[in-house]
Structure formats: structure tokens, C-alpha cells
Amino acid sequence: MTDRLSHALRSDALDNRERILEAAREVFAVDGLDVPMREVARRAGVAPATLYRRFPTKEMLVTEAFAEQMYACRGVVDEGLADSDPWHGFCLVIEKMCELHARDRGFTAALVSTFPNAVDFEARREYALRAVDELARRAKEAGRLRPDFVLDDVILVLMANSGIHTTSPTTQVSASRRFAALAISAFQASPDVSPLPPVALLARPASASRRSPVG
């Protein structure tokens, strides 16, 4: 009897955790990361005390809610880096990153935010940004990426991509793919390209992302 009760309690705790994380992802996608913790608890159907017992801070909740997406993000940039054609790899990263963020719009806000106490999340975020920066460097050297591109332009694209609102997930992804294609077209090097306006600093990646444009 004691073993069955203990198992039931563990199962309930796990169910609560998953409900909280699912509710957090949904509410963050719609209302941003400033949503009160109590609202997340209400959406999850749990008491605020239950939420705070599992996730004592908003930072812990946000980083855990989007941990899976951050792993997926790393997989995307690794795939791009492994491509023998740096421009193809760069395009692949833009396309897949936009689709990833379109499927989970709250992830964009998490990616451009900073979480000093979430060491693992910050490390994965920093890795992804450095990898994109390296891929952009290679694509510039190959003469395919416009020389005034900077890493903050990727953040700008993802922020704009997160503003796409449609009536269904399928349409959302389709619209995101078209938007990504338009962005890639704008990034491509061309002898007739017009200079870009000054850089807008949108995130806090490593110093590598602040590198002056080449050219």
C-alpha cells in the first residue's frame, strides 16, 4: 500500500510539472515572459504553491520550459556548420530557426533574454549564437553573404518572425518559411545591394557578435 501511494504521489508530481511547463509555453507565446507566475499556475490548474515548489523563480520556469527548444536550436546550428557549402548551411539555419520559433513563439523571447543564474541555458544560447556567427563569417568569405551582415540581424529576423499570427499552426509554419526565404534573399551578397542602416543591438551575445562588419 505504501509503495503504491508513493508511486501515485510521484506520478501526480510529474503530471503537475508537465502541466505547468505546457501552460508556461502557451502563455509565454501569447503574452510574453512578463506574465505573472500565478497566471501560469491558473492556466496549469495547480495551486501557486505547487508551481513555486517546482519552480521557485520565473527564470527557472522559463529556462526549463524552453530547454527542449534550445537543444533543438543547437542541433540546427550544428547541421549548418557541418555543411560543406557555408551559404547553404547559413540558409538552412535561417530556415529551420524560423520554423522552430514559429512553432513555439515564446522561445524567441527566451532566446533574446538573459538568465544569469541559468548557467546551462546561457551556455547553450551562447554556443548557438557563436555558431551562427562563425557560419556567417564563412559565408562572407565565400562571397555569398552580404559583407555588412551582423549577428543581430538574425535576432531581428527571429523577432519579426515571432510576430506572424495565423489561424492554424500549419499556416503559421508556411508563412514563416516564406518570410525566411525573403530574409535570405535580402542577406545574399549582390553587386547592386544598397547599404544597410546602422546596427540595432537586440541581444546580449558574446563579443563575437559585436564584430564590425567585414568589407
C-alpha positions in Angstrom: 0.0 0.0 0.0 2.8 2.4 0.9 4.7 1.7 -2.3 1.5 2.3 -4.4 0.8 5.5 -2.6 4.4 6.7 -3.1 4.2 5.9 -6.8 0.9 7.7 -7.1 2.4 10.8 -5.5 5.4 10.8 -7.8 3.1 10.4 -10.8 1.0 13.3 -9.7 4.0 15.5 -9.2 5.3 14.6 -12.6 1.9 15.4 -14.1 1.8 18.7 -12.4 5.3 19.5 -13.7 4.3 18.8 -17.3 1.1 20.7 -17.0 3.0 23.7 -15.6 5.6 23.6 -18.4 2.9 23.2 -21.1 0.9 26.1 -19.7 4.0 28.3 -19.4 4.9 27.7 -23.0 1.4 28.6 -24.2 1.0 31.7 -22.1 4.6 33.0 -22.8 3.9 32.6 -26.6 0.8 34.7 -26.4 1.6 37.3 -23.6 5.4 37.3 -23.4 7.7 36.4 -20.4 6.2 39.1 -18.1 3.1 37.0 -17.4 2.7 36.6 -13.6 3.6 33.2 -12.1 0.1 33.0 -10.6 -1.4 33.2 -14.1 0.8 30.3 -15.2 -0.4 28.3 -12.2 -4.0 29.1 -13.0 -3.6 28.0 -16.6 -2.0 24.8 -15.5 -4.8 24.1 -13.0 -2.4 23.9 -10.0 -2.1 26.0 -6.8 0.5 28.8 -6.8 2.3 26.9 -4.0 2.7 23.9 -6.3 4.2 26.0 -9.0 6.7 27.7 -6.7 7.7 24.4 -5.2 8.7 23.1 -8.6 10.0 26.4 -10.0 10.9 28.9 -7.3 11.8 31.7 -9.8 10.5 32.9 -13.2 14.0 32.3 -14.6 13.8 28.6 -13.6 10.4 28.3 -15.2 11.3 30.0 -18.5 14.6 28.1 -19.0 13.0 24.8 -18.2 10.0 25.5 -20.4 12.2 26.1 -23.4 15.1 23.6 -22.7 13.9 21.3 -25.4 13.8 24.1 -27.9 17.3 25.2 -27.0 18.6 21.7 -27.6 16.8 21.7 -31.0 18.4 25.1 -31.8 21.8 23.6 -31.1 21.1 20.7 -33.5 20.1 23.2 -36.2 23.3 25.2 -36.0 25.5 22.1 -35.8 23.8 20.9 -39.0 24.5 24.2 -40.7 28.2 24.2 -39.6 28.6 20.7 -40.9 27.5 21.7 -44.4 30.4 21.9 -46.8 28.8 24.8 -48.5 28.7 27.7 -46.0 26.0 29.6 -47.8 23.7 26.6 -48.0 24.4 25.9 -44.3 23.6 29.5 -43.4 20.3 29.4 -45.4 19.4 26.1 -43.7 20.0 27.6 -40.2 17.8 30.7 -41.0 15.0 28.5 -42.5 15.0 25.9 -39.6 15.4 28.6 -36.9 12.4 30.5 -38.2 10.3 27.3 -38.3 11.4 26.3 -34.8 10.4 29.8 -33.5 7.2 29.8 -35.5 6.1 26.5 -33.8 6.9 27.9 -30.4 6.8 31.7 -30.5 7.6 32.2 -26.8 11.0 30.7 -27.5 12.1 33.9 -29.3 11.6 36.0 -26.2 13.6 33.4 -24.2 16.4 33.4 -26.7 16.9 37.2 -26.7 16.6 37.4 -22.9 19.4 36.8 -20.4 19.3 34.4 -17.5 22.5 34.9 -15.4 21.6 32.1 -12.9 20.6 29.6 -15.6 24.2 28.5 -16.5 23.3 25.6 -18.7 20.7 27.5 -20.7 23.0 30.5 -21.1 25.8 28.2 -22.3 23.6 26.6 -24.9 22.4 30.0 -26.0 25.9 31.4 -26.3 27.0 28.3 -28.2 24.2 28.7 -30.8 24.9 32.4 -31.3 28.6 31.8 -31.7 28.0 29.0 -34.2 25.7 31.2 -36.3 28.4 34.0 -36.2 31.0 31.5 -37.4 28.8 30.3 -40.2 28.1 33.9 -41.3 31.9 34.5 -41.3 32.4 31.5 -43.6 29.5 32.6 -45.9 31.1 36.1 -46.2 34.4 34.6 -47.1 32.8 32.6 -49.8 31.3 35.8 -51.2 27.7 34.7 -50.7 26.6 36.7 -47.6 26.5 40.5 -47.8 29.5 42.0 -46.0 27.5 44.3 -43.7 25.6 41.5 -42.2 25.9 41.2 -38.4 24.6 38.6 -35.9 22.0 41.0 -34.6 20.3 40.8 -38.0 19.4 37.1 -37.2 17.9 38.2 -33.9 15.9 40.9 -35.8 14.6 38.2 -38.3 13.5 36.0 -35.4 11.8 38.8 -33.6 9.9 39.7 -36.8 9.1 36.1 -37.4 7.6 35.7 -34.0 5.1 38.5 -35.0 3.5 36.3 -37.6 0.0 35.3 -36.4 -2.2 33.0 -38.4 -5.3 30.8 -37.8 -3.5 27.5 -37.7 -0.1 26.0 -36.9 0.3 24.8 -40.4 -0.3 28.2 -41.9 2.0 29.7 -39.3 4.8 27.5 -40.4 4.1 28.1 -44.1 4.1 31.9 -43.6 7.4 31.5 -41.6 9.0 29.6 -44.4 8.1 32.3 -46.9 9.3 35.0 -44.6 12.6 33.1 -44.1 13.1 33.0 -47.9 12.5 36.7 -48.1 15.1 37.3 -45.4 17.6 35.0 -47.1 17.2 36.9 -50.3 17.9 40.2 -48.5 21.1 38.6 -46.9 22.5 37.4 -50.2 25.5 39.3 -51.5 24.9 41.3 -54.6 26.8 44.0 -56.5 23.7 46.1 -56.6 22.8 45.8 -52.9 22.2 49.1 -51.0 24.0 49.7 -47.7 22.0 48.9 -44.5 21.1 51.4 -41.8 23.1 51.3 -38.6 23.0 48.1 -36.5 20.4 47.8 -33.8 21.7 45.9 -30.8 18.9 43.5 -29.9 20.5 40.8 -27.8 23.4 40.2 -25.4 25.5 37.6 -27.2 29.3 37.3 -26.8 31.7 39.9 -28.1 32.0 37.9 -31.3 28.5 39.0 -32.3 29.6 42.6 -31.9 32.3 42.2 -34.6 32.4 45.1 -37.0 31.0 44.2 -40.5 33.6 42.9 -42.9 34.2 44.9 -46.1 
